[in-house]
Structure formats: structure tokens, C-alpha cells
Amino acid sequence: MPHEDHFEEEFSAAAFVPEERTLPALREAAQKCRGCPLWKSATQTVFGEGLPTARLVLVGEQPGDVEDRQGRPFVGPAGRVLDKALETAGIDRNDAYVTNAVKHFKWVQKGRLRLHKKPNAREIGACMPWLEAEIDLIRPEVVVAMGATAAQALFGEKVRVMEDRGRFVPSNFAPYATVTVHPSSILRVPSEEDRHKALSDFSKDLRAVAQVLKAAGQGRR
């Protein structure tokens, strides 16, 4: 019997990214993206949100159930945690650009619930053209990867979130890049005391971001 080679279908959003590089054009084109199969079970594409002149870009993993229904990033429970931490850190969310490494909600059904399922490497890679287009257009001074999936998308698989959090390094995406936890991880902490500490540590990471932004702003004067 002859040997048969089995090749995985290549996933990529590259063919769907428009030549016109404005946020409205990117957002509109992303709604029609079929670069990987995740669009089939998602309600809609959830593109990034914020100013094209933002000095800070925050990158999460993927939309959650609430985000998938509303079409906006970080408007569910994890978004409320992020908002609280940003406020504590002295960062106005309206001054940041917030997005995800993967633009469609990947989920599994459990009863009436749609439960988050982590995107795999092929799906993360397929969505990279969108993230690259966003960051290339905005040209932020600081980019923050929130969680392991965002860190993998931006920096590769060698990043260890808990060990590398709070450190700033130059990257292809911004002069200052860092990694921290995803706000949803704080919601999963069992005890109230530990959850409070996790939120405090997250806020501390974002305060460091605020300090870097302040120093970078002073350096431009």
C-alpha cells in the first residue's frame, strides 16, 4: 500500500487583511475573516478597541462569552477586573488600545453555558496578521501581553508569565514590551484573600507600565 502524506490545512488571516491600514478598514475586513474555522461557531469577530494614537496596547487571549455577544473586547467579568486594575494603576482605559491575540470566541457547550476553550498554536498563528496590522498602525510605546496566549503570540513560547511578569524588554512591536497575567485568571483564584493579592499584583504590574509611559513621555520633550 503506498505511503500517504497527511498535511494539516494551513490557517491564516493574511488574505483577509486589507491594504488600507486604518482601524475602521481593519475592523470591517475582520468581520469577514475566514482565516481559521473559529468564525463558524462565533457570533461575530471581536476586533480591538481604542485610539489609533494610543501609547499603550493591551493584548489578551480571545473574546469571552459576553464579548462575543456584544462585539467589544473586555466588557465581561475579566474586563471589569482589568478596569479596576487600570484605575488603581492610574491608567485611563480610554487612553489605551485593547485587543486580543485571537479575534473569535472558541468555546465548548456545557449545558446552557458556552465555556471558554484555549486556542491552539495554529489558531493563534492564523490570527497574527490582524494583531500585527493593529500594532503596526498604532505604533505604541508599550505593549502588554496579558496571559500565556498573548505572550506566545507576541514573544514566542519561551515566555513564562509568572517568572517574566513586570520585566520590560524591547520587541518588534514596541520599544517596551512586558507580560502579566490575564485578568480572568484572577477570577479563578479560589479564596478571597488570595484573589485580593492576585488583583494587587496585577495592579502593581500595570503601575509599572504607567511609570514606563510617564518616563517615555518625559523623554520625548
C-alpha positions in Angstrom: 0.0 0.0 0.0 1.5 3.4 -1.0 2.6 5.8 1.8 0.3 8.8 2.1 1.4 12.1 3.5 -1.1 13.9 5.6 -0.8 17.7 5.7 -2.7 19.9 8.1 -4.7 22.6 6.4 -2.9 26.0 6.7 -4.7 28.6 8.7 -4.0 32.3 8.0 -5.9 35.6 8.1 -3.3 37.2 5.8 -5.5 37.1 2.7 -8.3 39.0 4.6 -6.2 41.9 5.8 -6.9 44.9 3.6 -4.3 47.1 2.0 -6.0 50.2 3.6 -4.5 50.4 7.0 -6.9 52.3 9.2 -8.7 50.9 12.2 -12.1 51.2 10.6 -10.9 49.4 7.5 -9.3 46.7 9.5 -12.3 46.3 11.8 -14.7 46.0 8.8 -12.5 43.5 7.0 -12.0 41.4 10.1 -15.8 40.8 10.3 -15.4 38.7 7.1 -12.3 36.8 8.2 -12.4 33.1 7.4 -8.7 32.5 8.1 -9.4 29.6 10.5 -12.5 27.7 11.5 -13.3 29.6 14.7 -15.6 32.0 12.9 -18.1 29.2 12.3 -19.1 29.0 16.0 -18.6 32.6 17.0 -21.3 35.2 17.0 -19.0 37.8 15.4 -15.5 39.0 15.1 -14.4 40.9 18.2 -11.8 43.4 17.0 -9.6 45.7 19.1 -10.9 49.0 20.5 -9.2 52.3 21.2 -7.5 55.2 19.7 -5.1 54.8 16.7 -2.7 57.1 18.6 -2.7 55.1 21.8 0.7 54.9 23.5 -0.3 51.6 25.2 -1.6 48.4 23.7 -3.1 45.7 26.0 -3.3 42.2 24.4 -5.5 39.4 25.8 -6.2 35.9 24.7 -9.6 35.9 23.0 -13.1 37.2 23.4 -15.2 35.6 26.1 -18.9 34.8 26.0 -20.0 38.4 26.8 -17.6 39.9 24.4 -18.7 37.5 21.6 -22.3 38.6 22.1 -21.5 42.4 22.4 -18.7 42.5 19.8 -16.4 44.5 22.1 -13.2 43.4 23.9 -13.0 43.1 27.7 -16.6 44.1 28.6 -17.4 40.9 30.6 -16.2 39.8 34.1 -12.5 39.8 33.1 -13.0 43.3 31.6 -14.3 44.6 35.0 -11.1 43.2 36.7 -9.0 44.9 34.1 -10.8 48.2 34.5 -10.3 48.1 38.3 -6.6 47.3 38.0 -6.1 50.1 35.4 -7.9 52.6 37.6 -5.7 51.5 40.6 -2.6 51.9 38.4 -3.7 55.4 37.3 -4.2 54.4 33.6 -7.3 55.6 31.8 -8.6 52.7 29.6 -9.7 55.3 27.0 -6.0 56.1 26.5 -5.1 52.5 25.7 -5.9 50.2 22.8 -7.3 46.9 23.9 -7.4 43.8 21.8 -6.9 40.0 21.7 -4.5 37.7 20.1 -7.4 35.7 18.7 -10.5 37.6 17.4 -13.1 34.9 17.6 -14.6 33.2 20.7 -13.5 29.5 21.0 -15.9 27.6 23.2 -17.5 24.3 24.2 -21.1 23.8 25.2 -21.8 22.6 28.8 -25.5 22.6 29.5 -26.7 26.1 28.6 -23.2 27.6 29.1 -20.6 28.3 26.5 -17.3 27.7 28.2 -14.0 29.2 27.1 -11.6 26.8 25.3 -8.0 27.8 24.9 -7.0 28.5 21.2 -4.2 26.3 19.9 -1.0 27.4 18.2 -2.4 27.1 14.7 -5.3 29.4 15.6 -3.1 31.9 17.3 -0.8 31.9 14.3 -3.7 32.3 11.9 -4.8 35.5 13.7 -1.4 37.1 13.9 -1.8 39.1 10.7 -4.6 41.1 12.4 -2.6 41.7 15.6 0.4 42.7 13.6 -1.7 45.1 11.5 -3.2 46.7 14.6 0.1 47.2 16.4 1.9 48.3 13.2 -0.8 51.0 12.6 -0.8 52.2 16.2 2.9 52.1 16.9 2.6 52.1 20.7 5.4 52.9 23.1 4.4 50.0 25.4 2.7 46.7 24.6 1.5 44.4 27.4 0.7 40.7 26.8 -1.9 39.6 29.3 -1.7 35.8 29.8 0.2 32.9 28.2 -1.7 33.0 24.8 -0.9 36.7 24.3 2.7 36.2 25.4 3.0 33.3 22.9 1.6 35.4 20.1 3.9 38.4 20.8 7.1 36.8 22.1 7.1 33.1 21.4 6.6 30.0 23.5 9.6 30.6 25.8 7.8 33.3 27.9 6.9 32.2 31.4 4.3 34.6 32.6 4.8 34.3 36.4 8.6 34.4 36.1 8.8 37.2 33.4 6.0 39.5 34.5 6.9 43.0 35.3 10.1 42.9 33.2 10.3 45.3 30.2 12.2 44.3 27.0 12.4 45.9 23.5 10.4 44.0 20.9 9.4 44.2 17.3 6.1 45.6 18.4 7.1 48.4 20.7 10.2 49.9 22.4 8.9 48.5 25.7 7.1 45.1 26.0 6.1 43.2 29.1 3.9 40.3 30.2 1.4 40.0 33.0 -1.4 37.7 34.0 -4.7 37.6 32.2 -7.4 39.2 34.3 -9.6 36.2 34.0 -7.0 34.2 36.0 -7.8 36.4 39.0 -11.4 35.4 38.8 -10.5 31.7 39.1 -8.5 32.2 42.4 -10.5 30.2 45.0 -10.0 32.2 48.2 -11.0 35.9 48.6 -7.7 36.6 50.3 -5.6 35.1 47.5 -7.8 36.8 44.9 -7.2 40.1 46.5 -3.5 39.6 46.4 -3.6 38.5 42.8 -5.5 41.7 41.9 -3.0 43.7 43.9 -0.1 42.1 42.0 -1.8 42.7 38.7 -2.4 46.3 39.6 1.3 46.5 40.5 2.3 45.3 37.1 0.1 48.0 35.5 1.6 50.7 37.7 5.0 49.7 36.4 3.5 50.2 32.9 2.2 53.6 33.9 5.7 54.6 35.2 7.3 53.5 31.9 4.8 55.5 29.9 5.5 58.5 32.1 9.2 58.2 31.7 8.9 57.7 27.9 6.7 60.8 27.7 9.2 62.9 29.5 12.0 61.6 27.2 10.1 62.9 24.2 10.1 66.5 25.5 
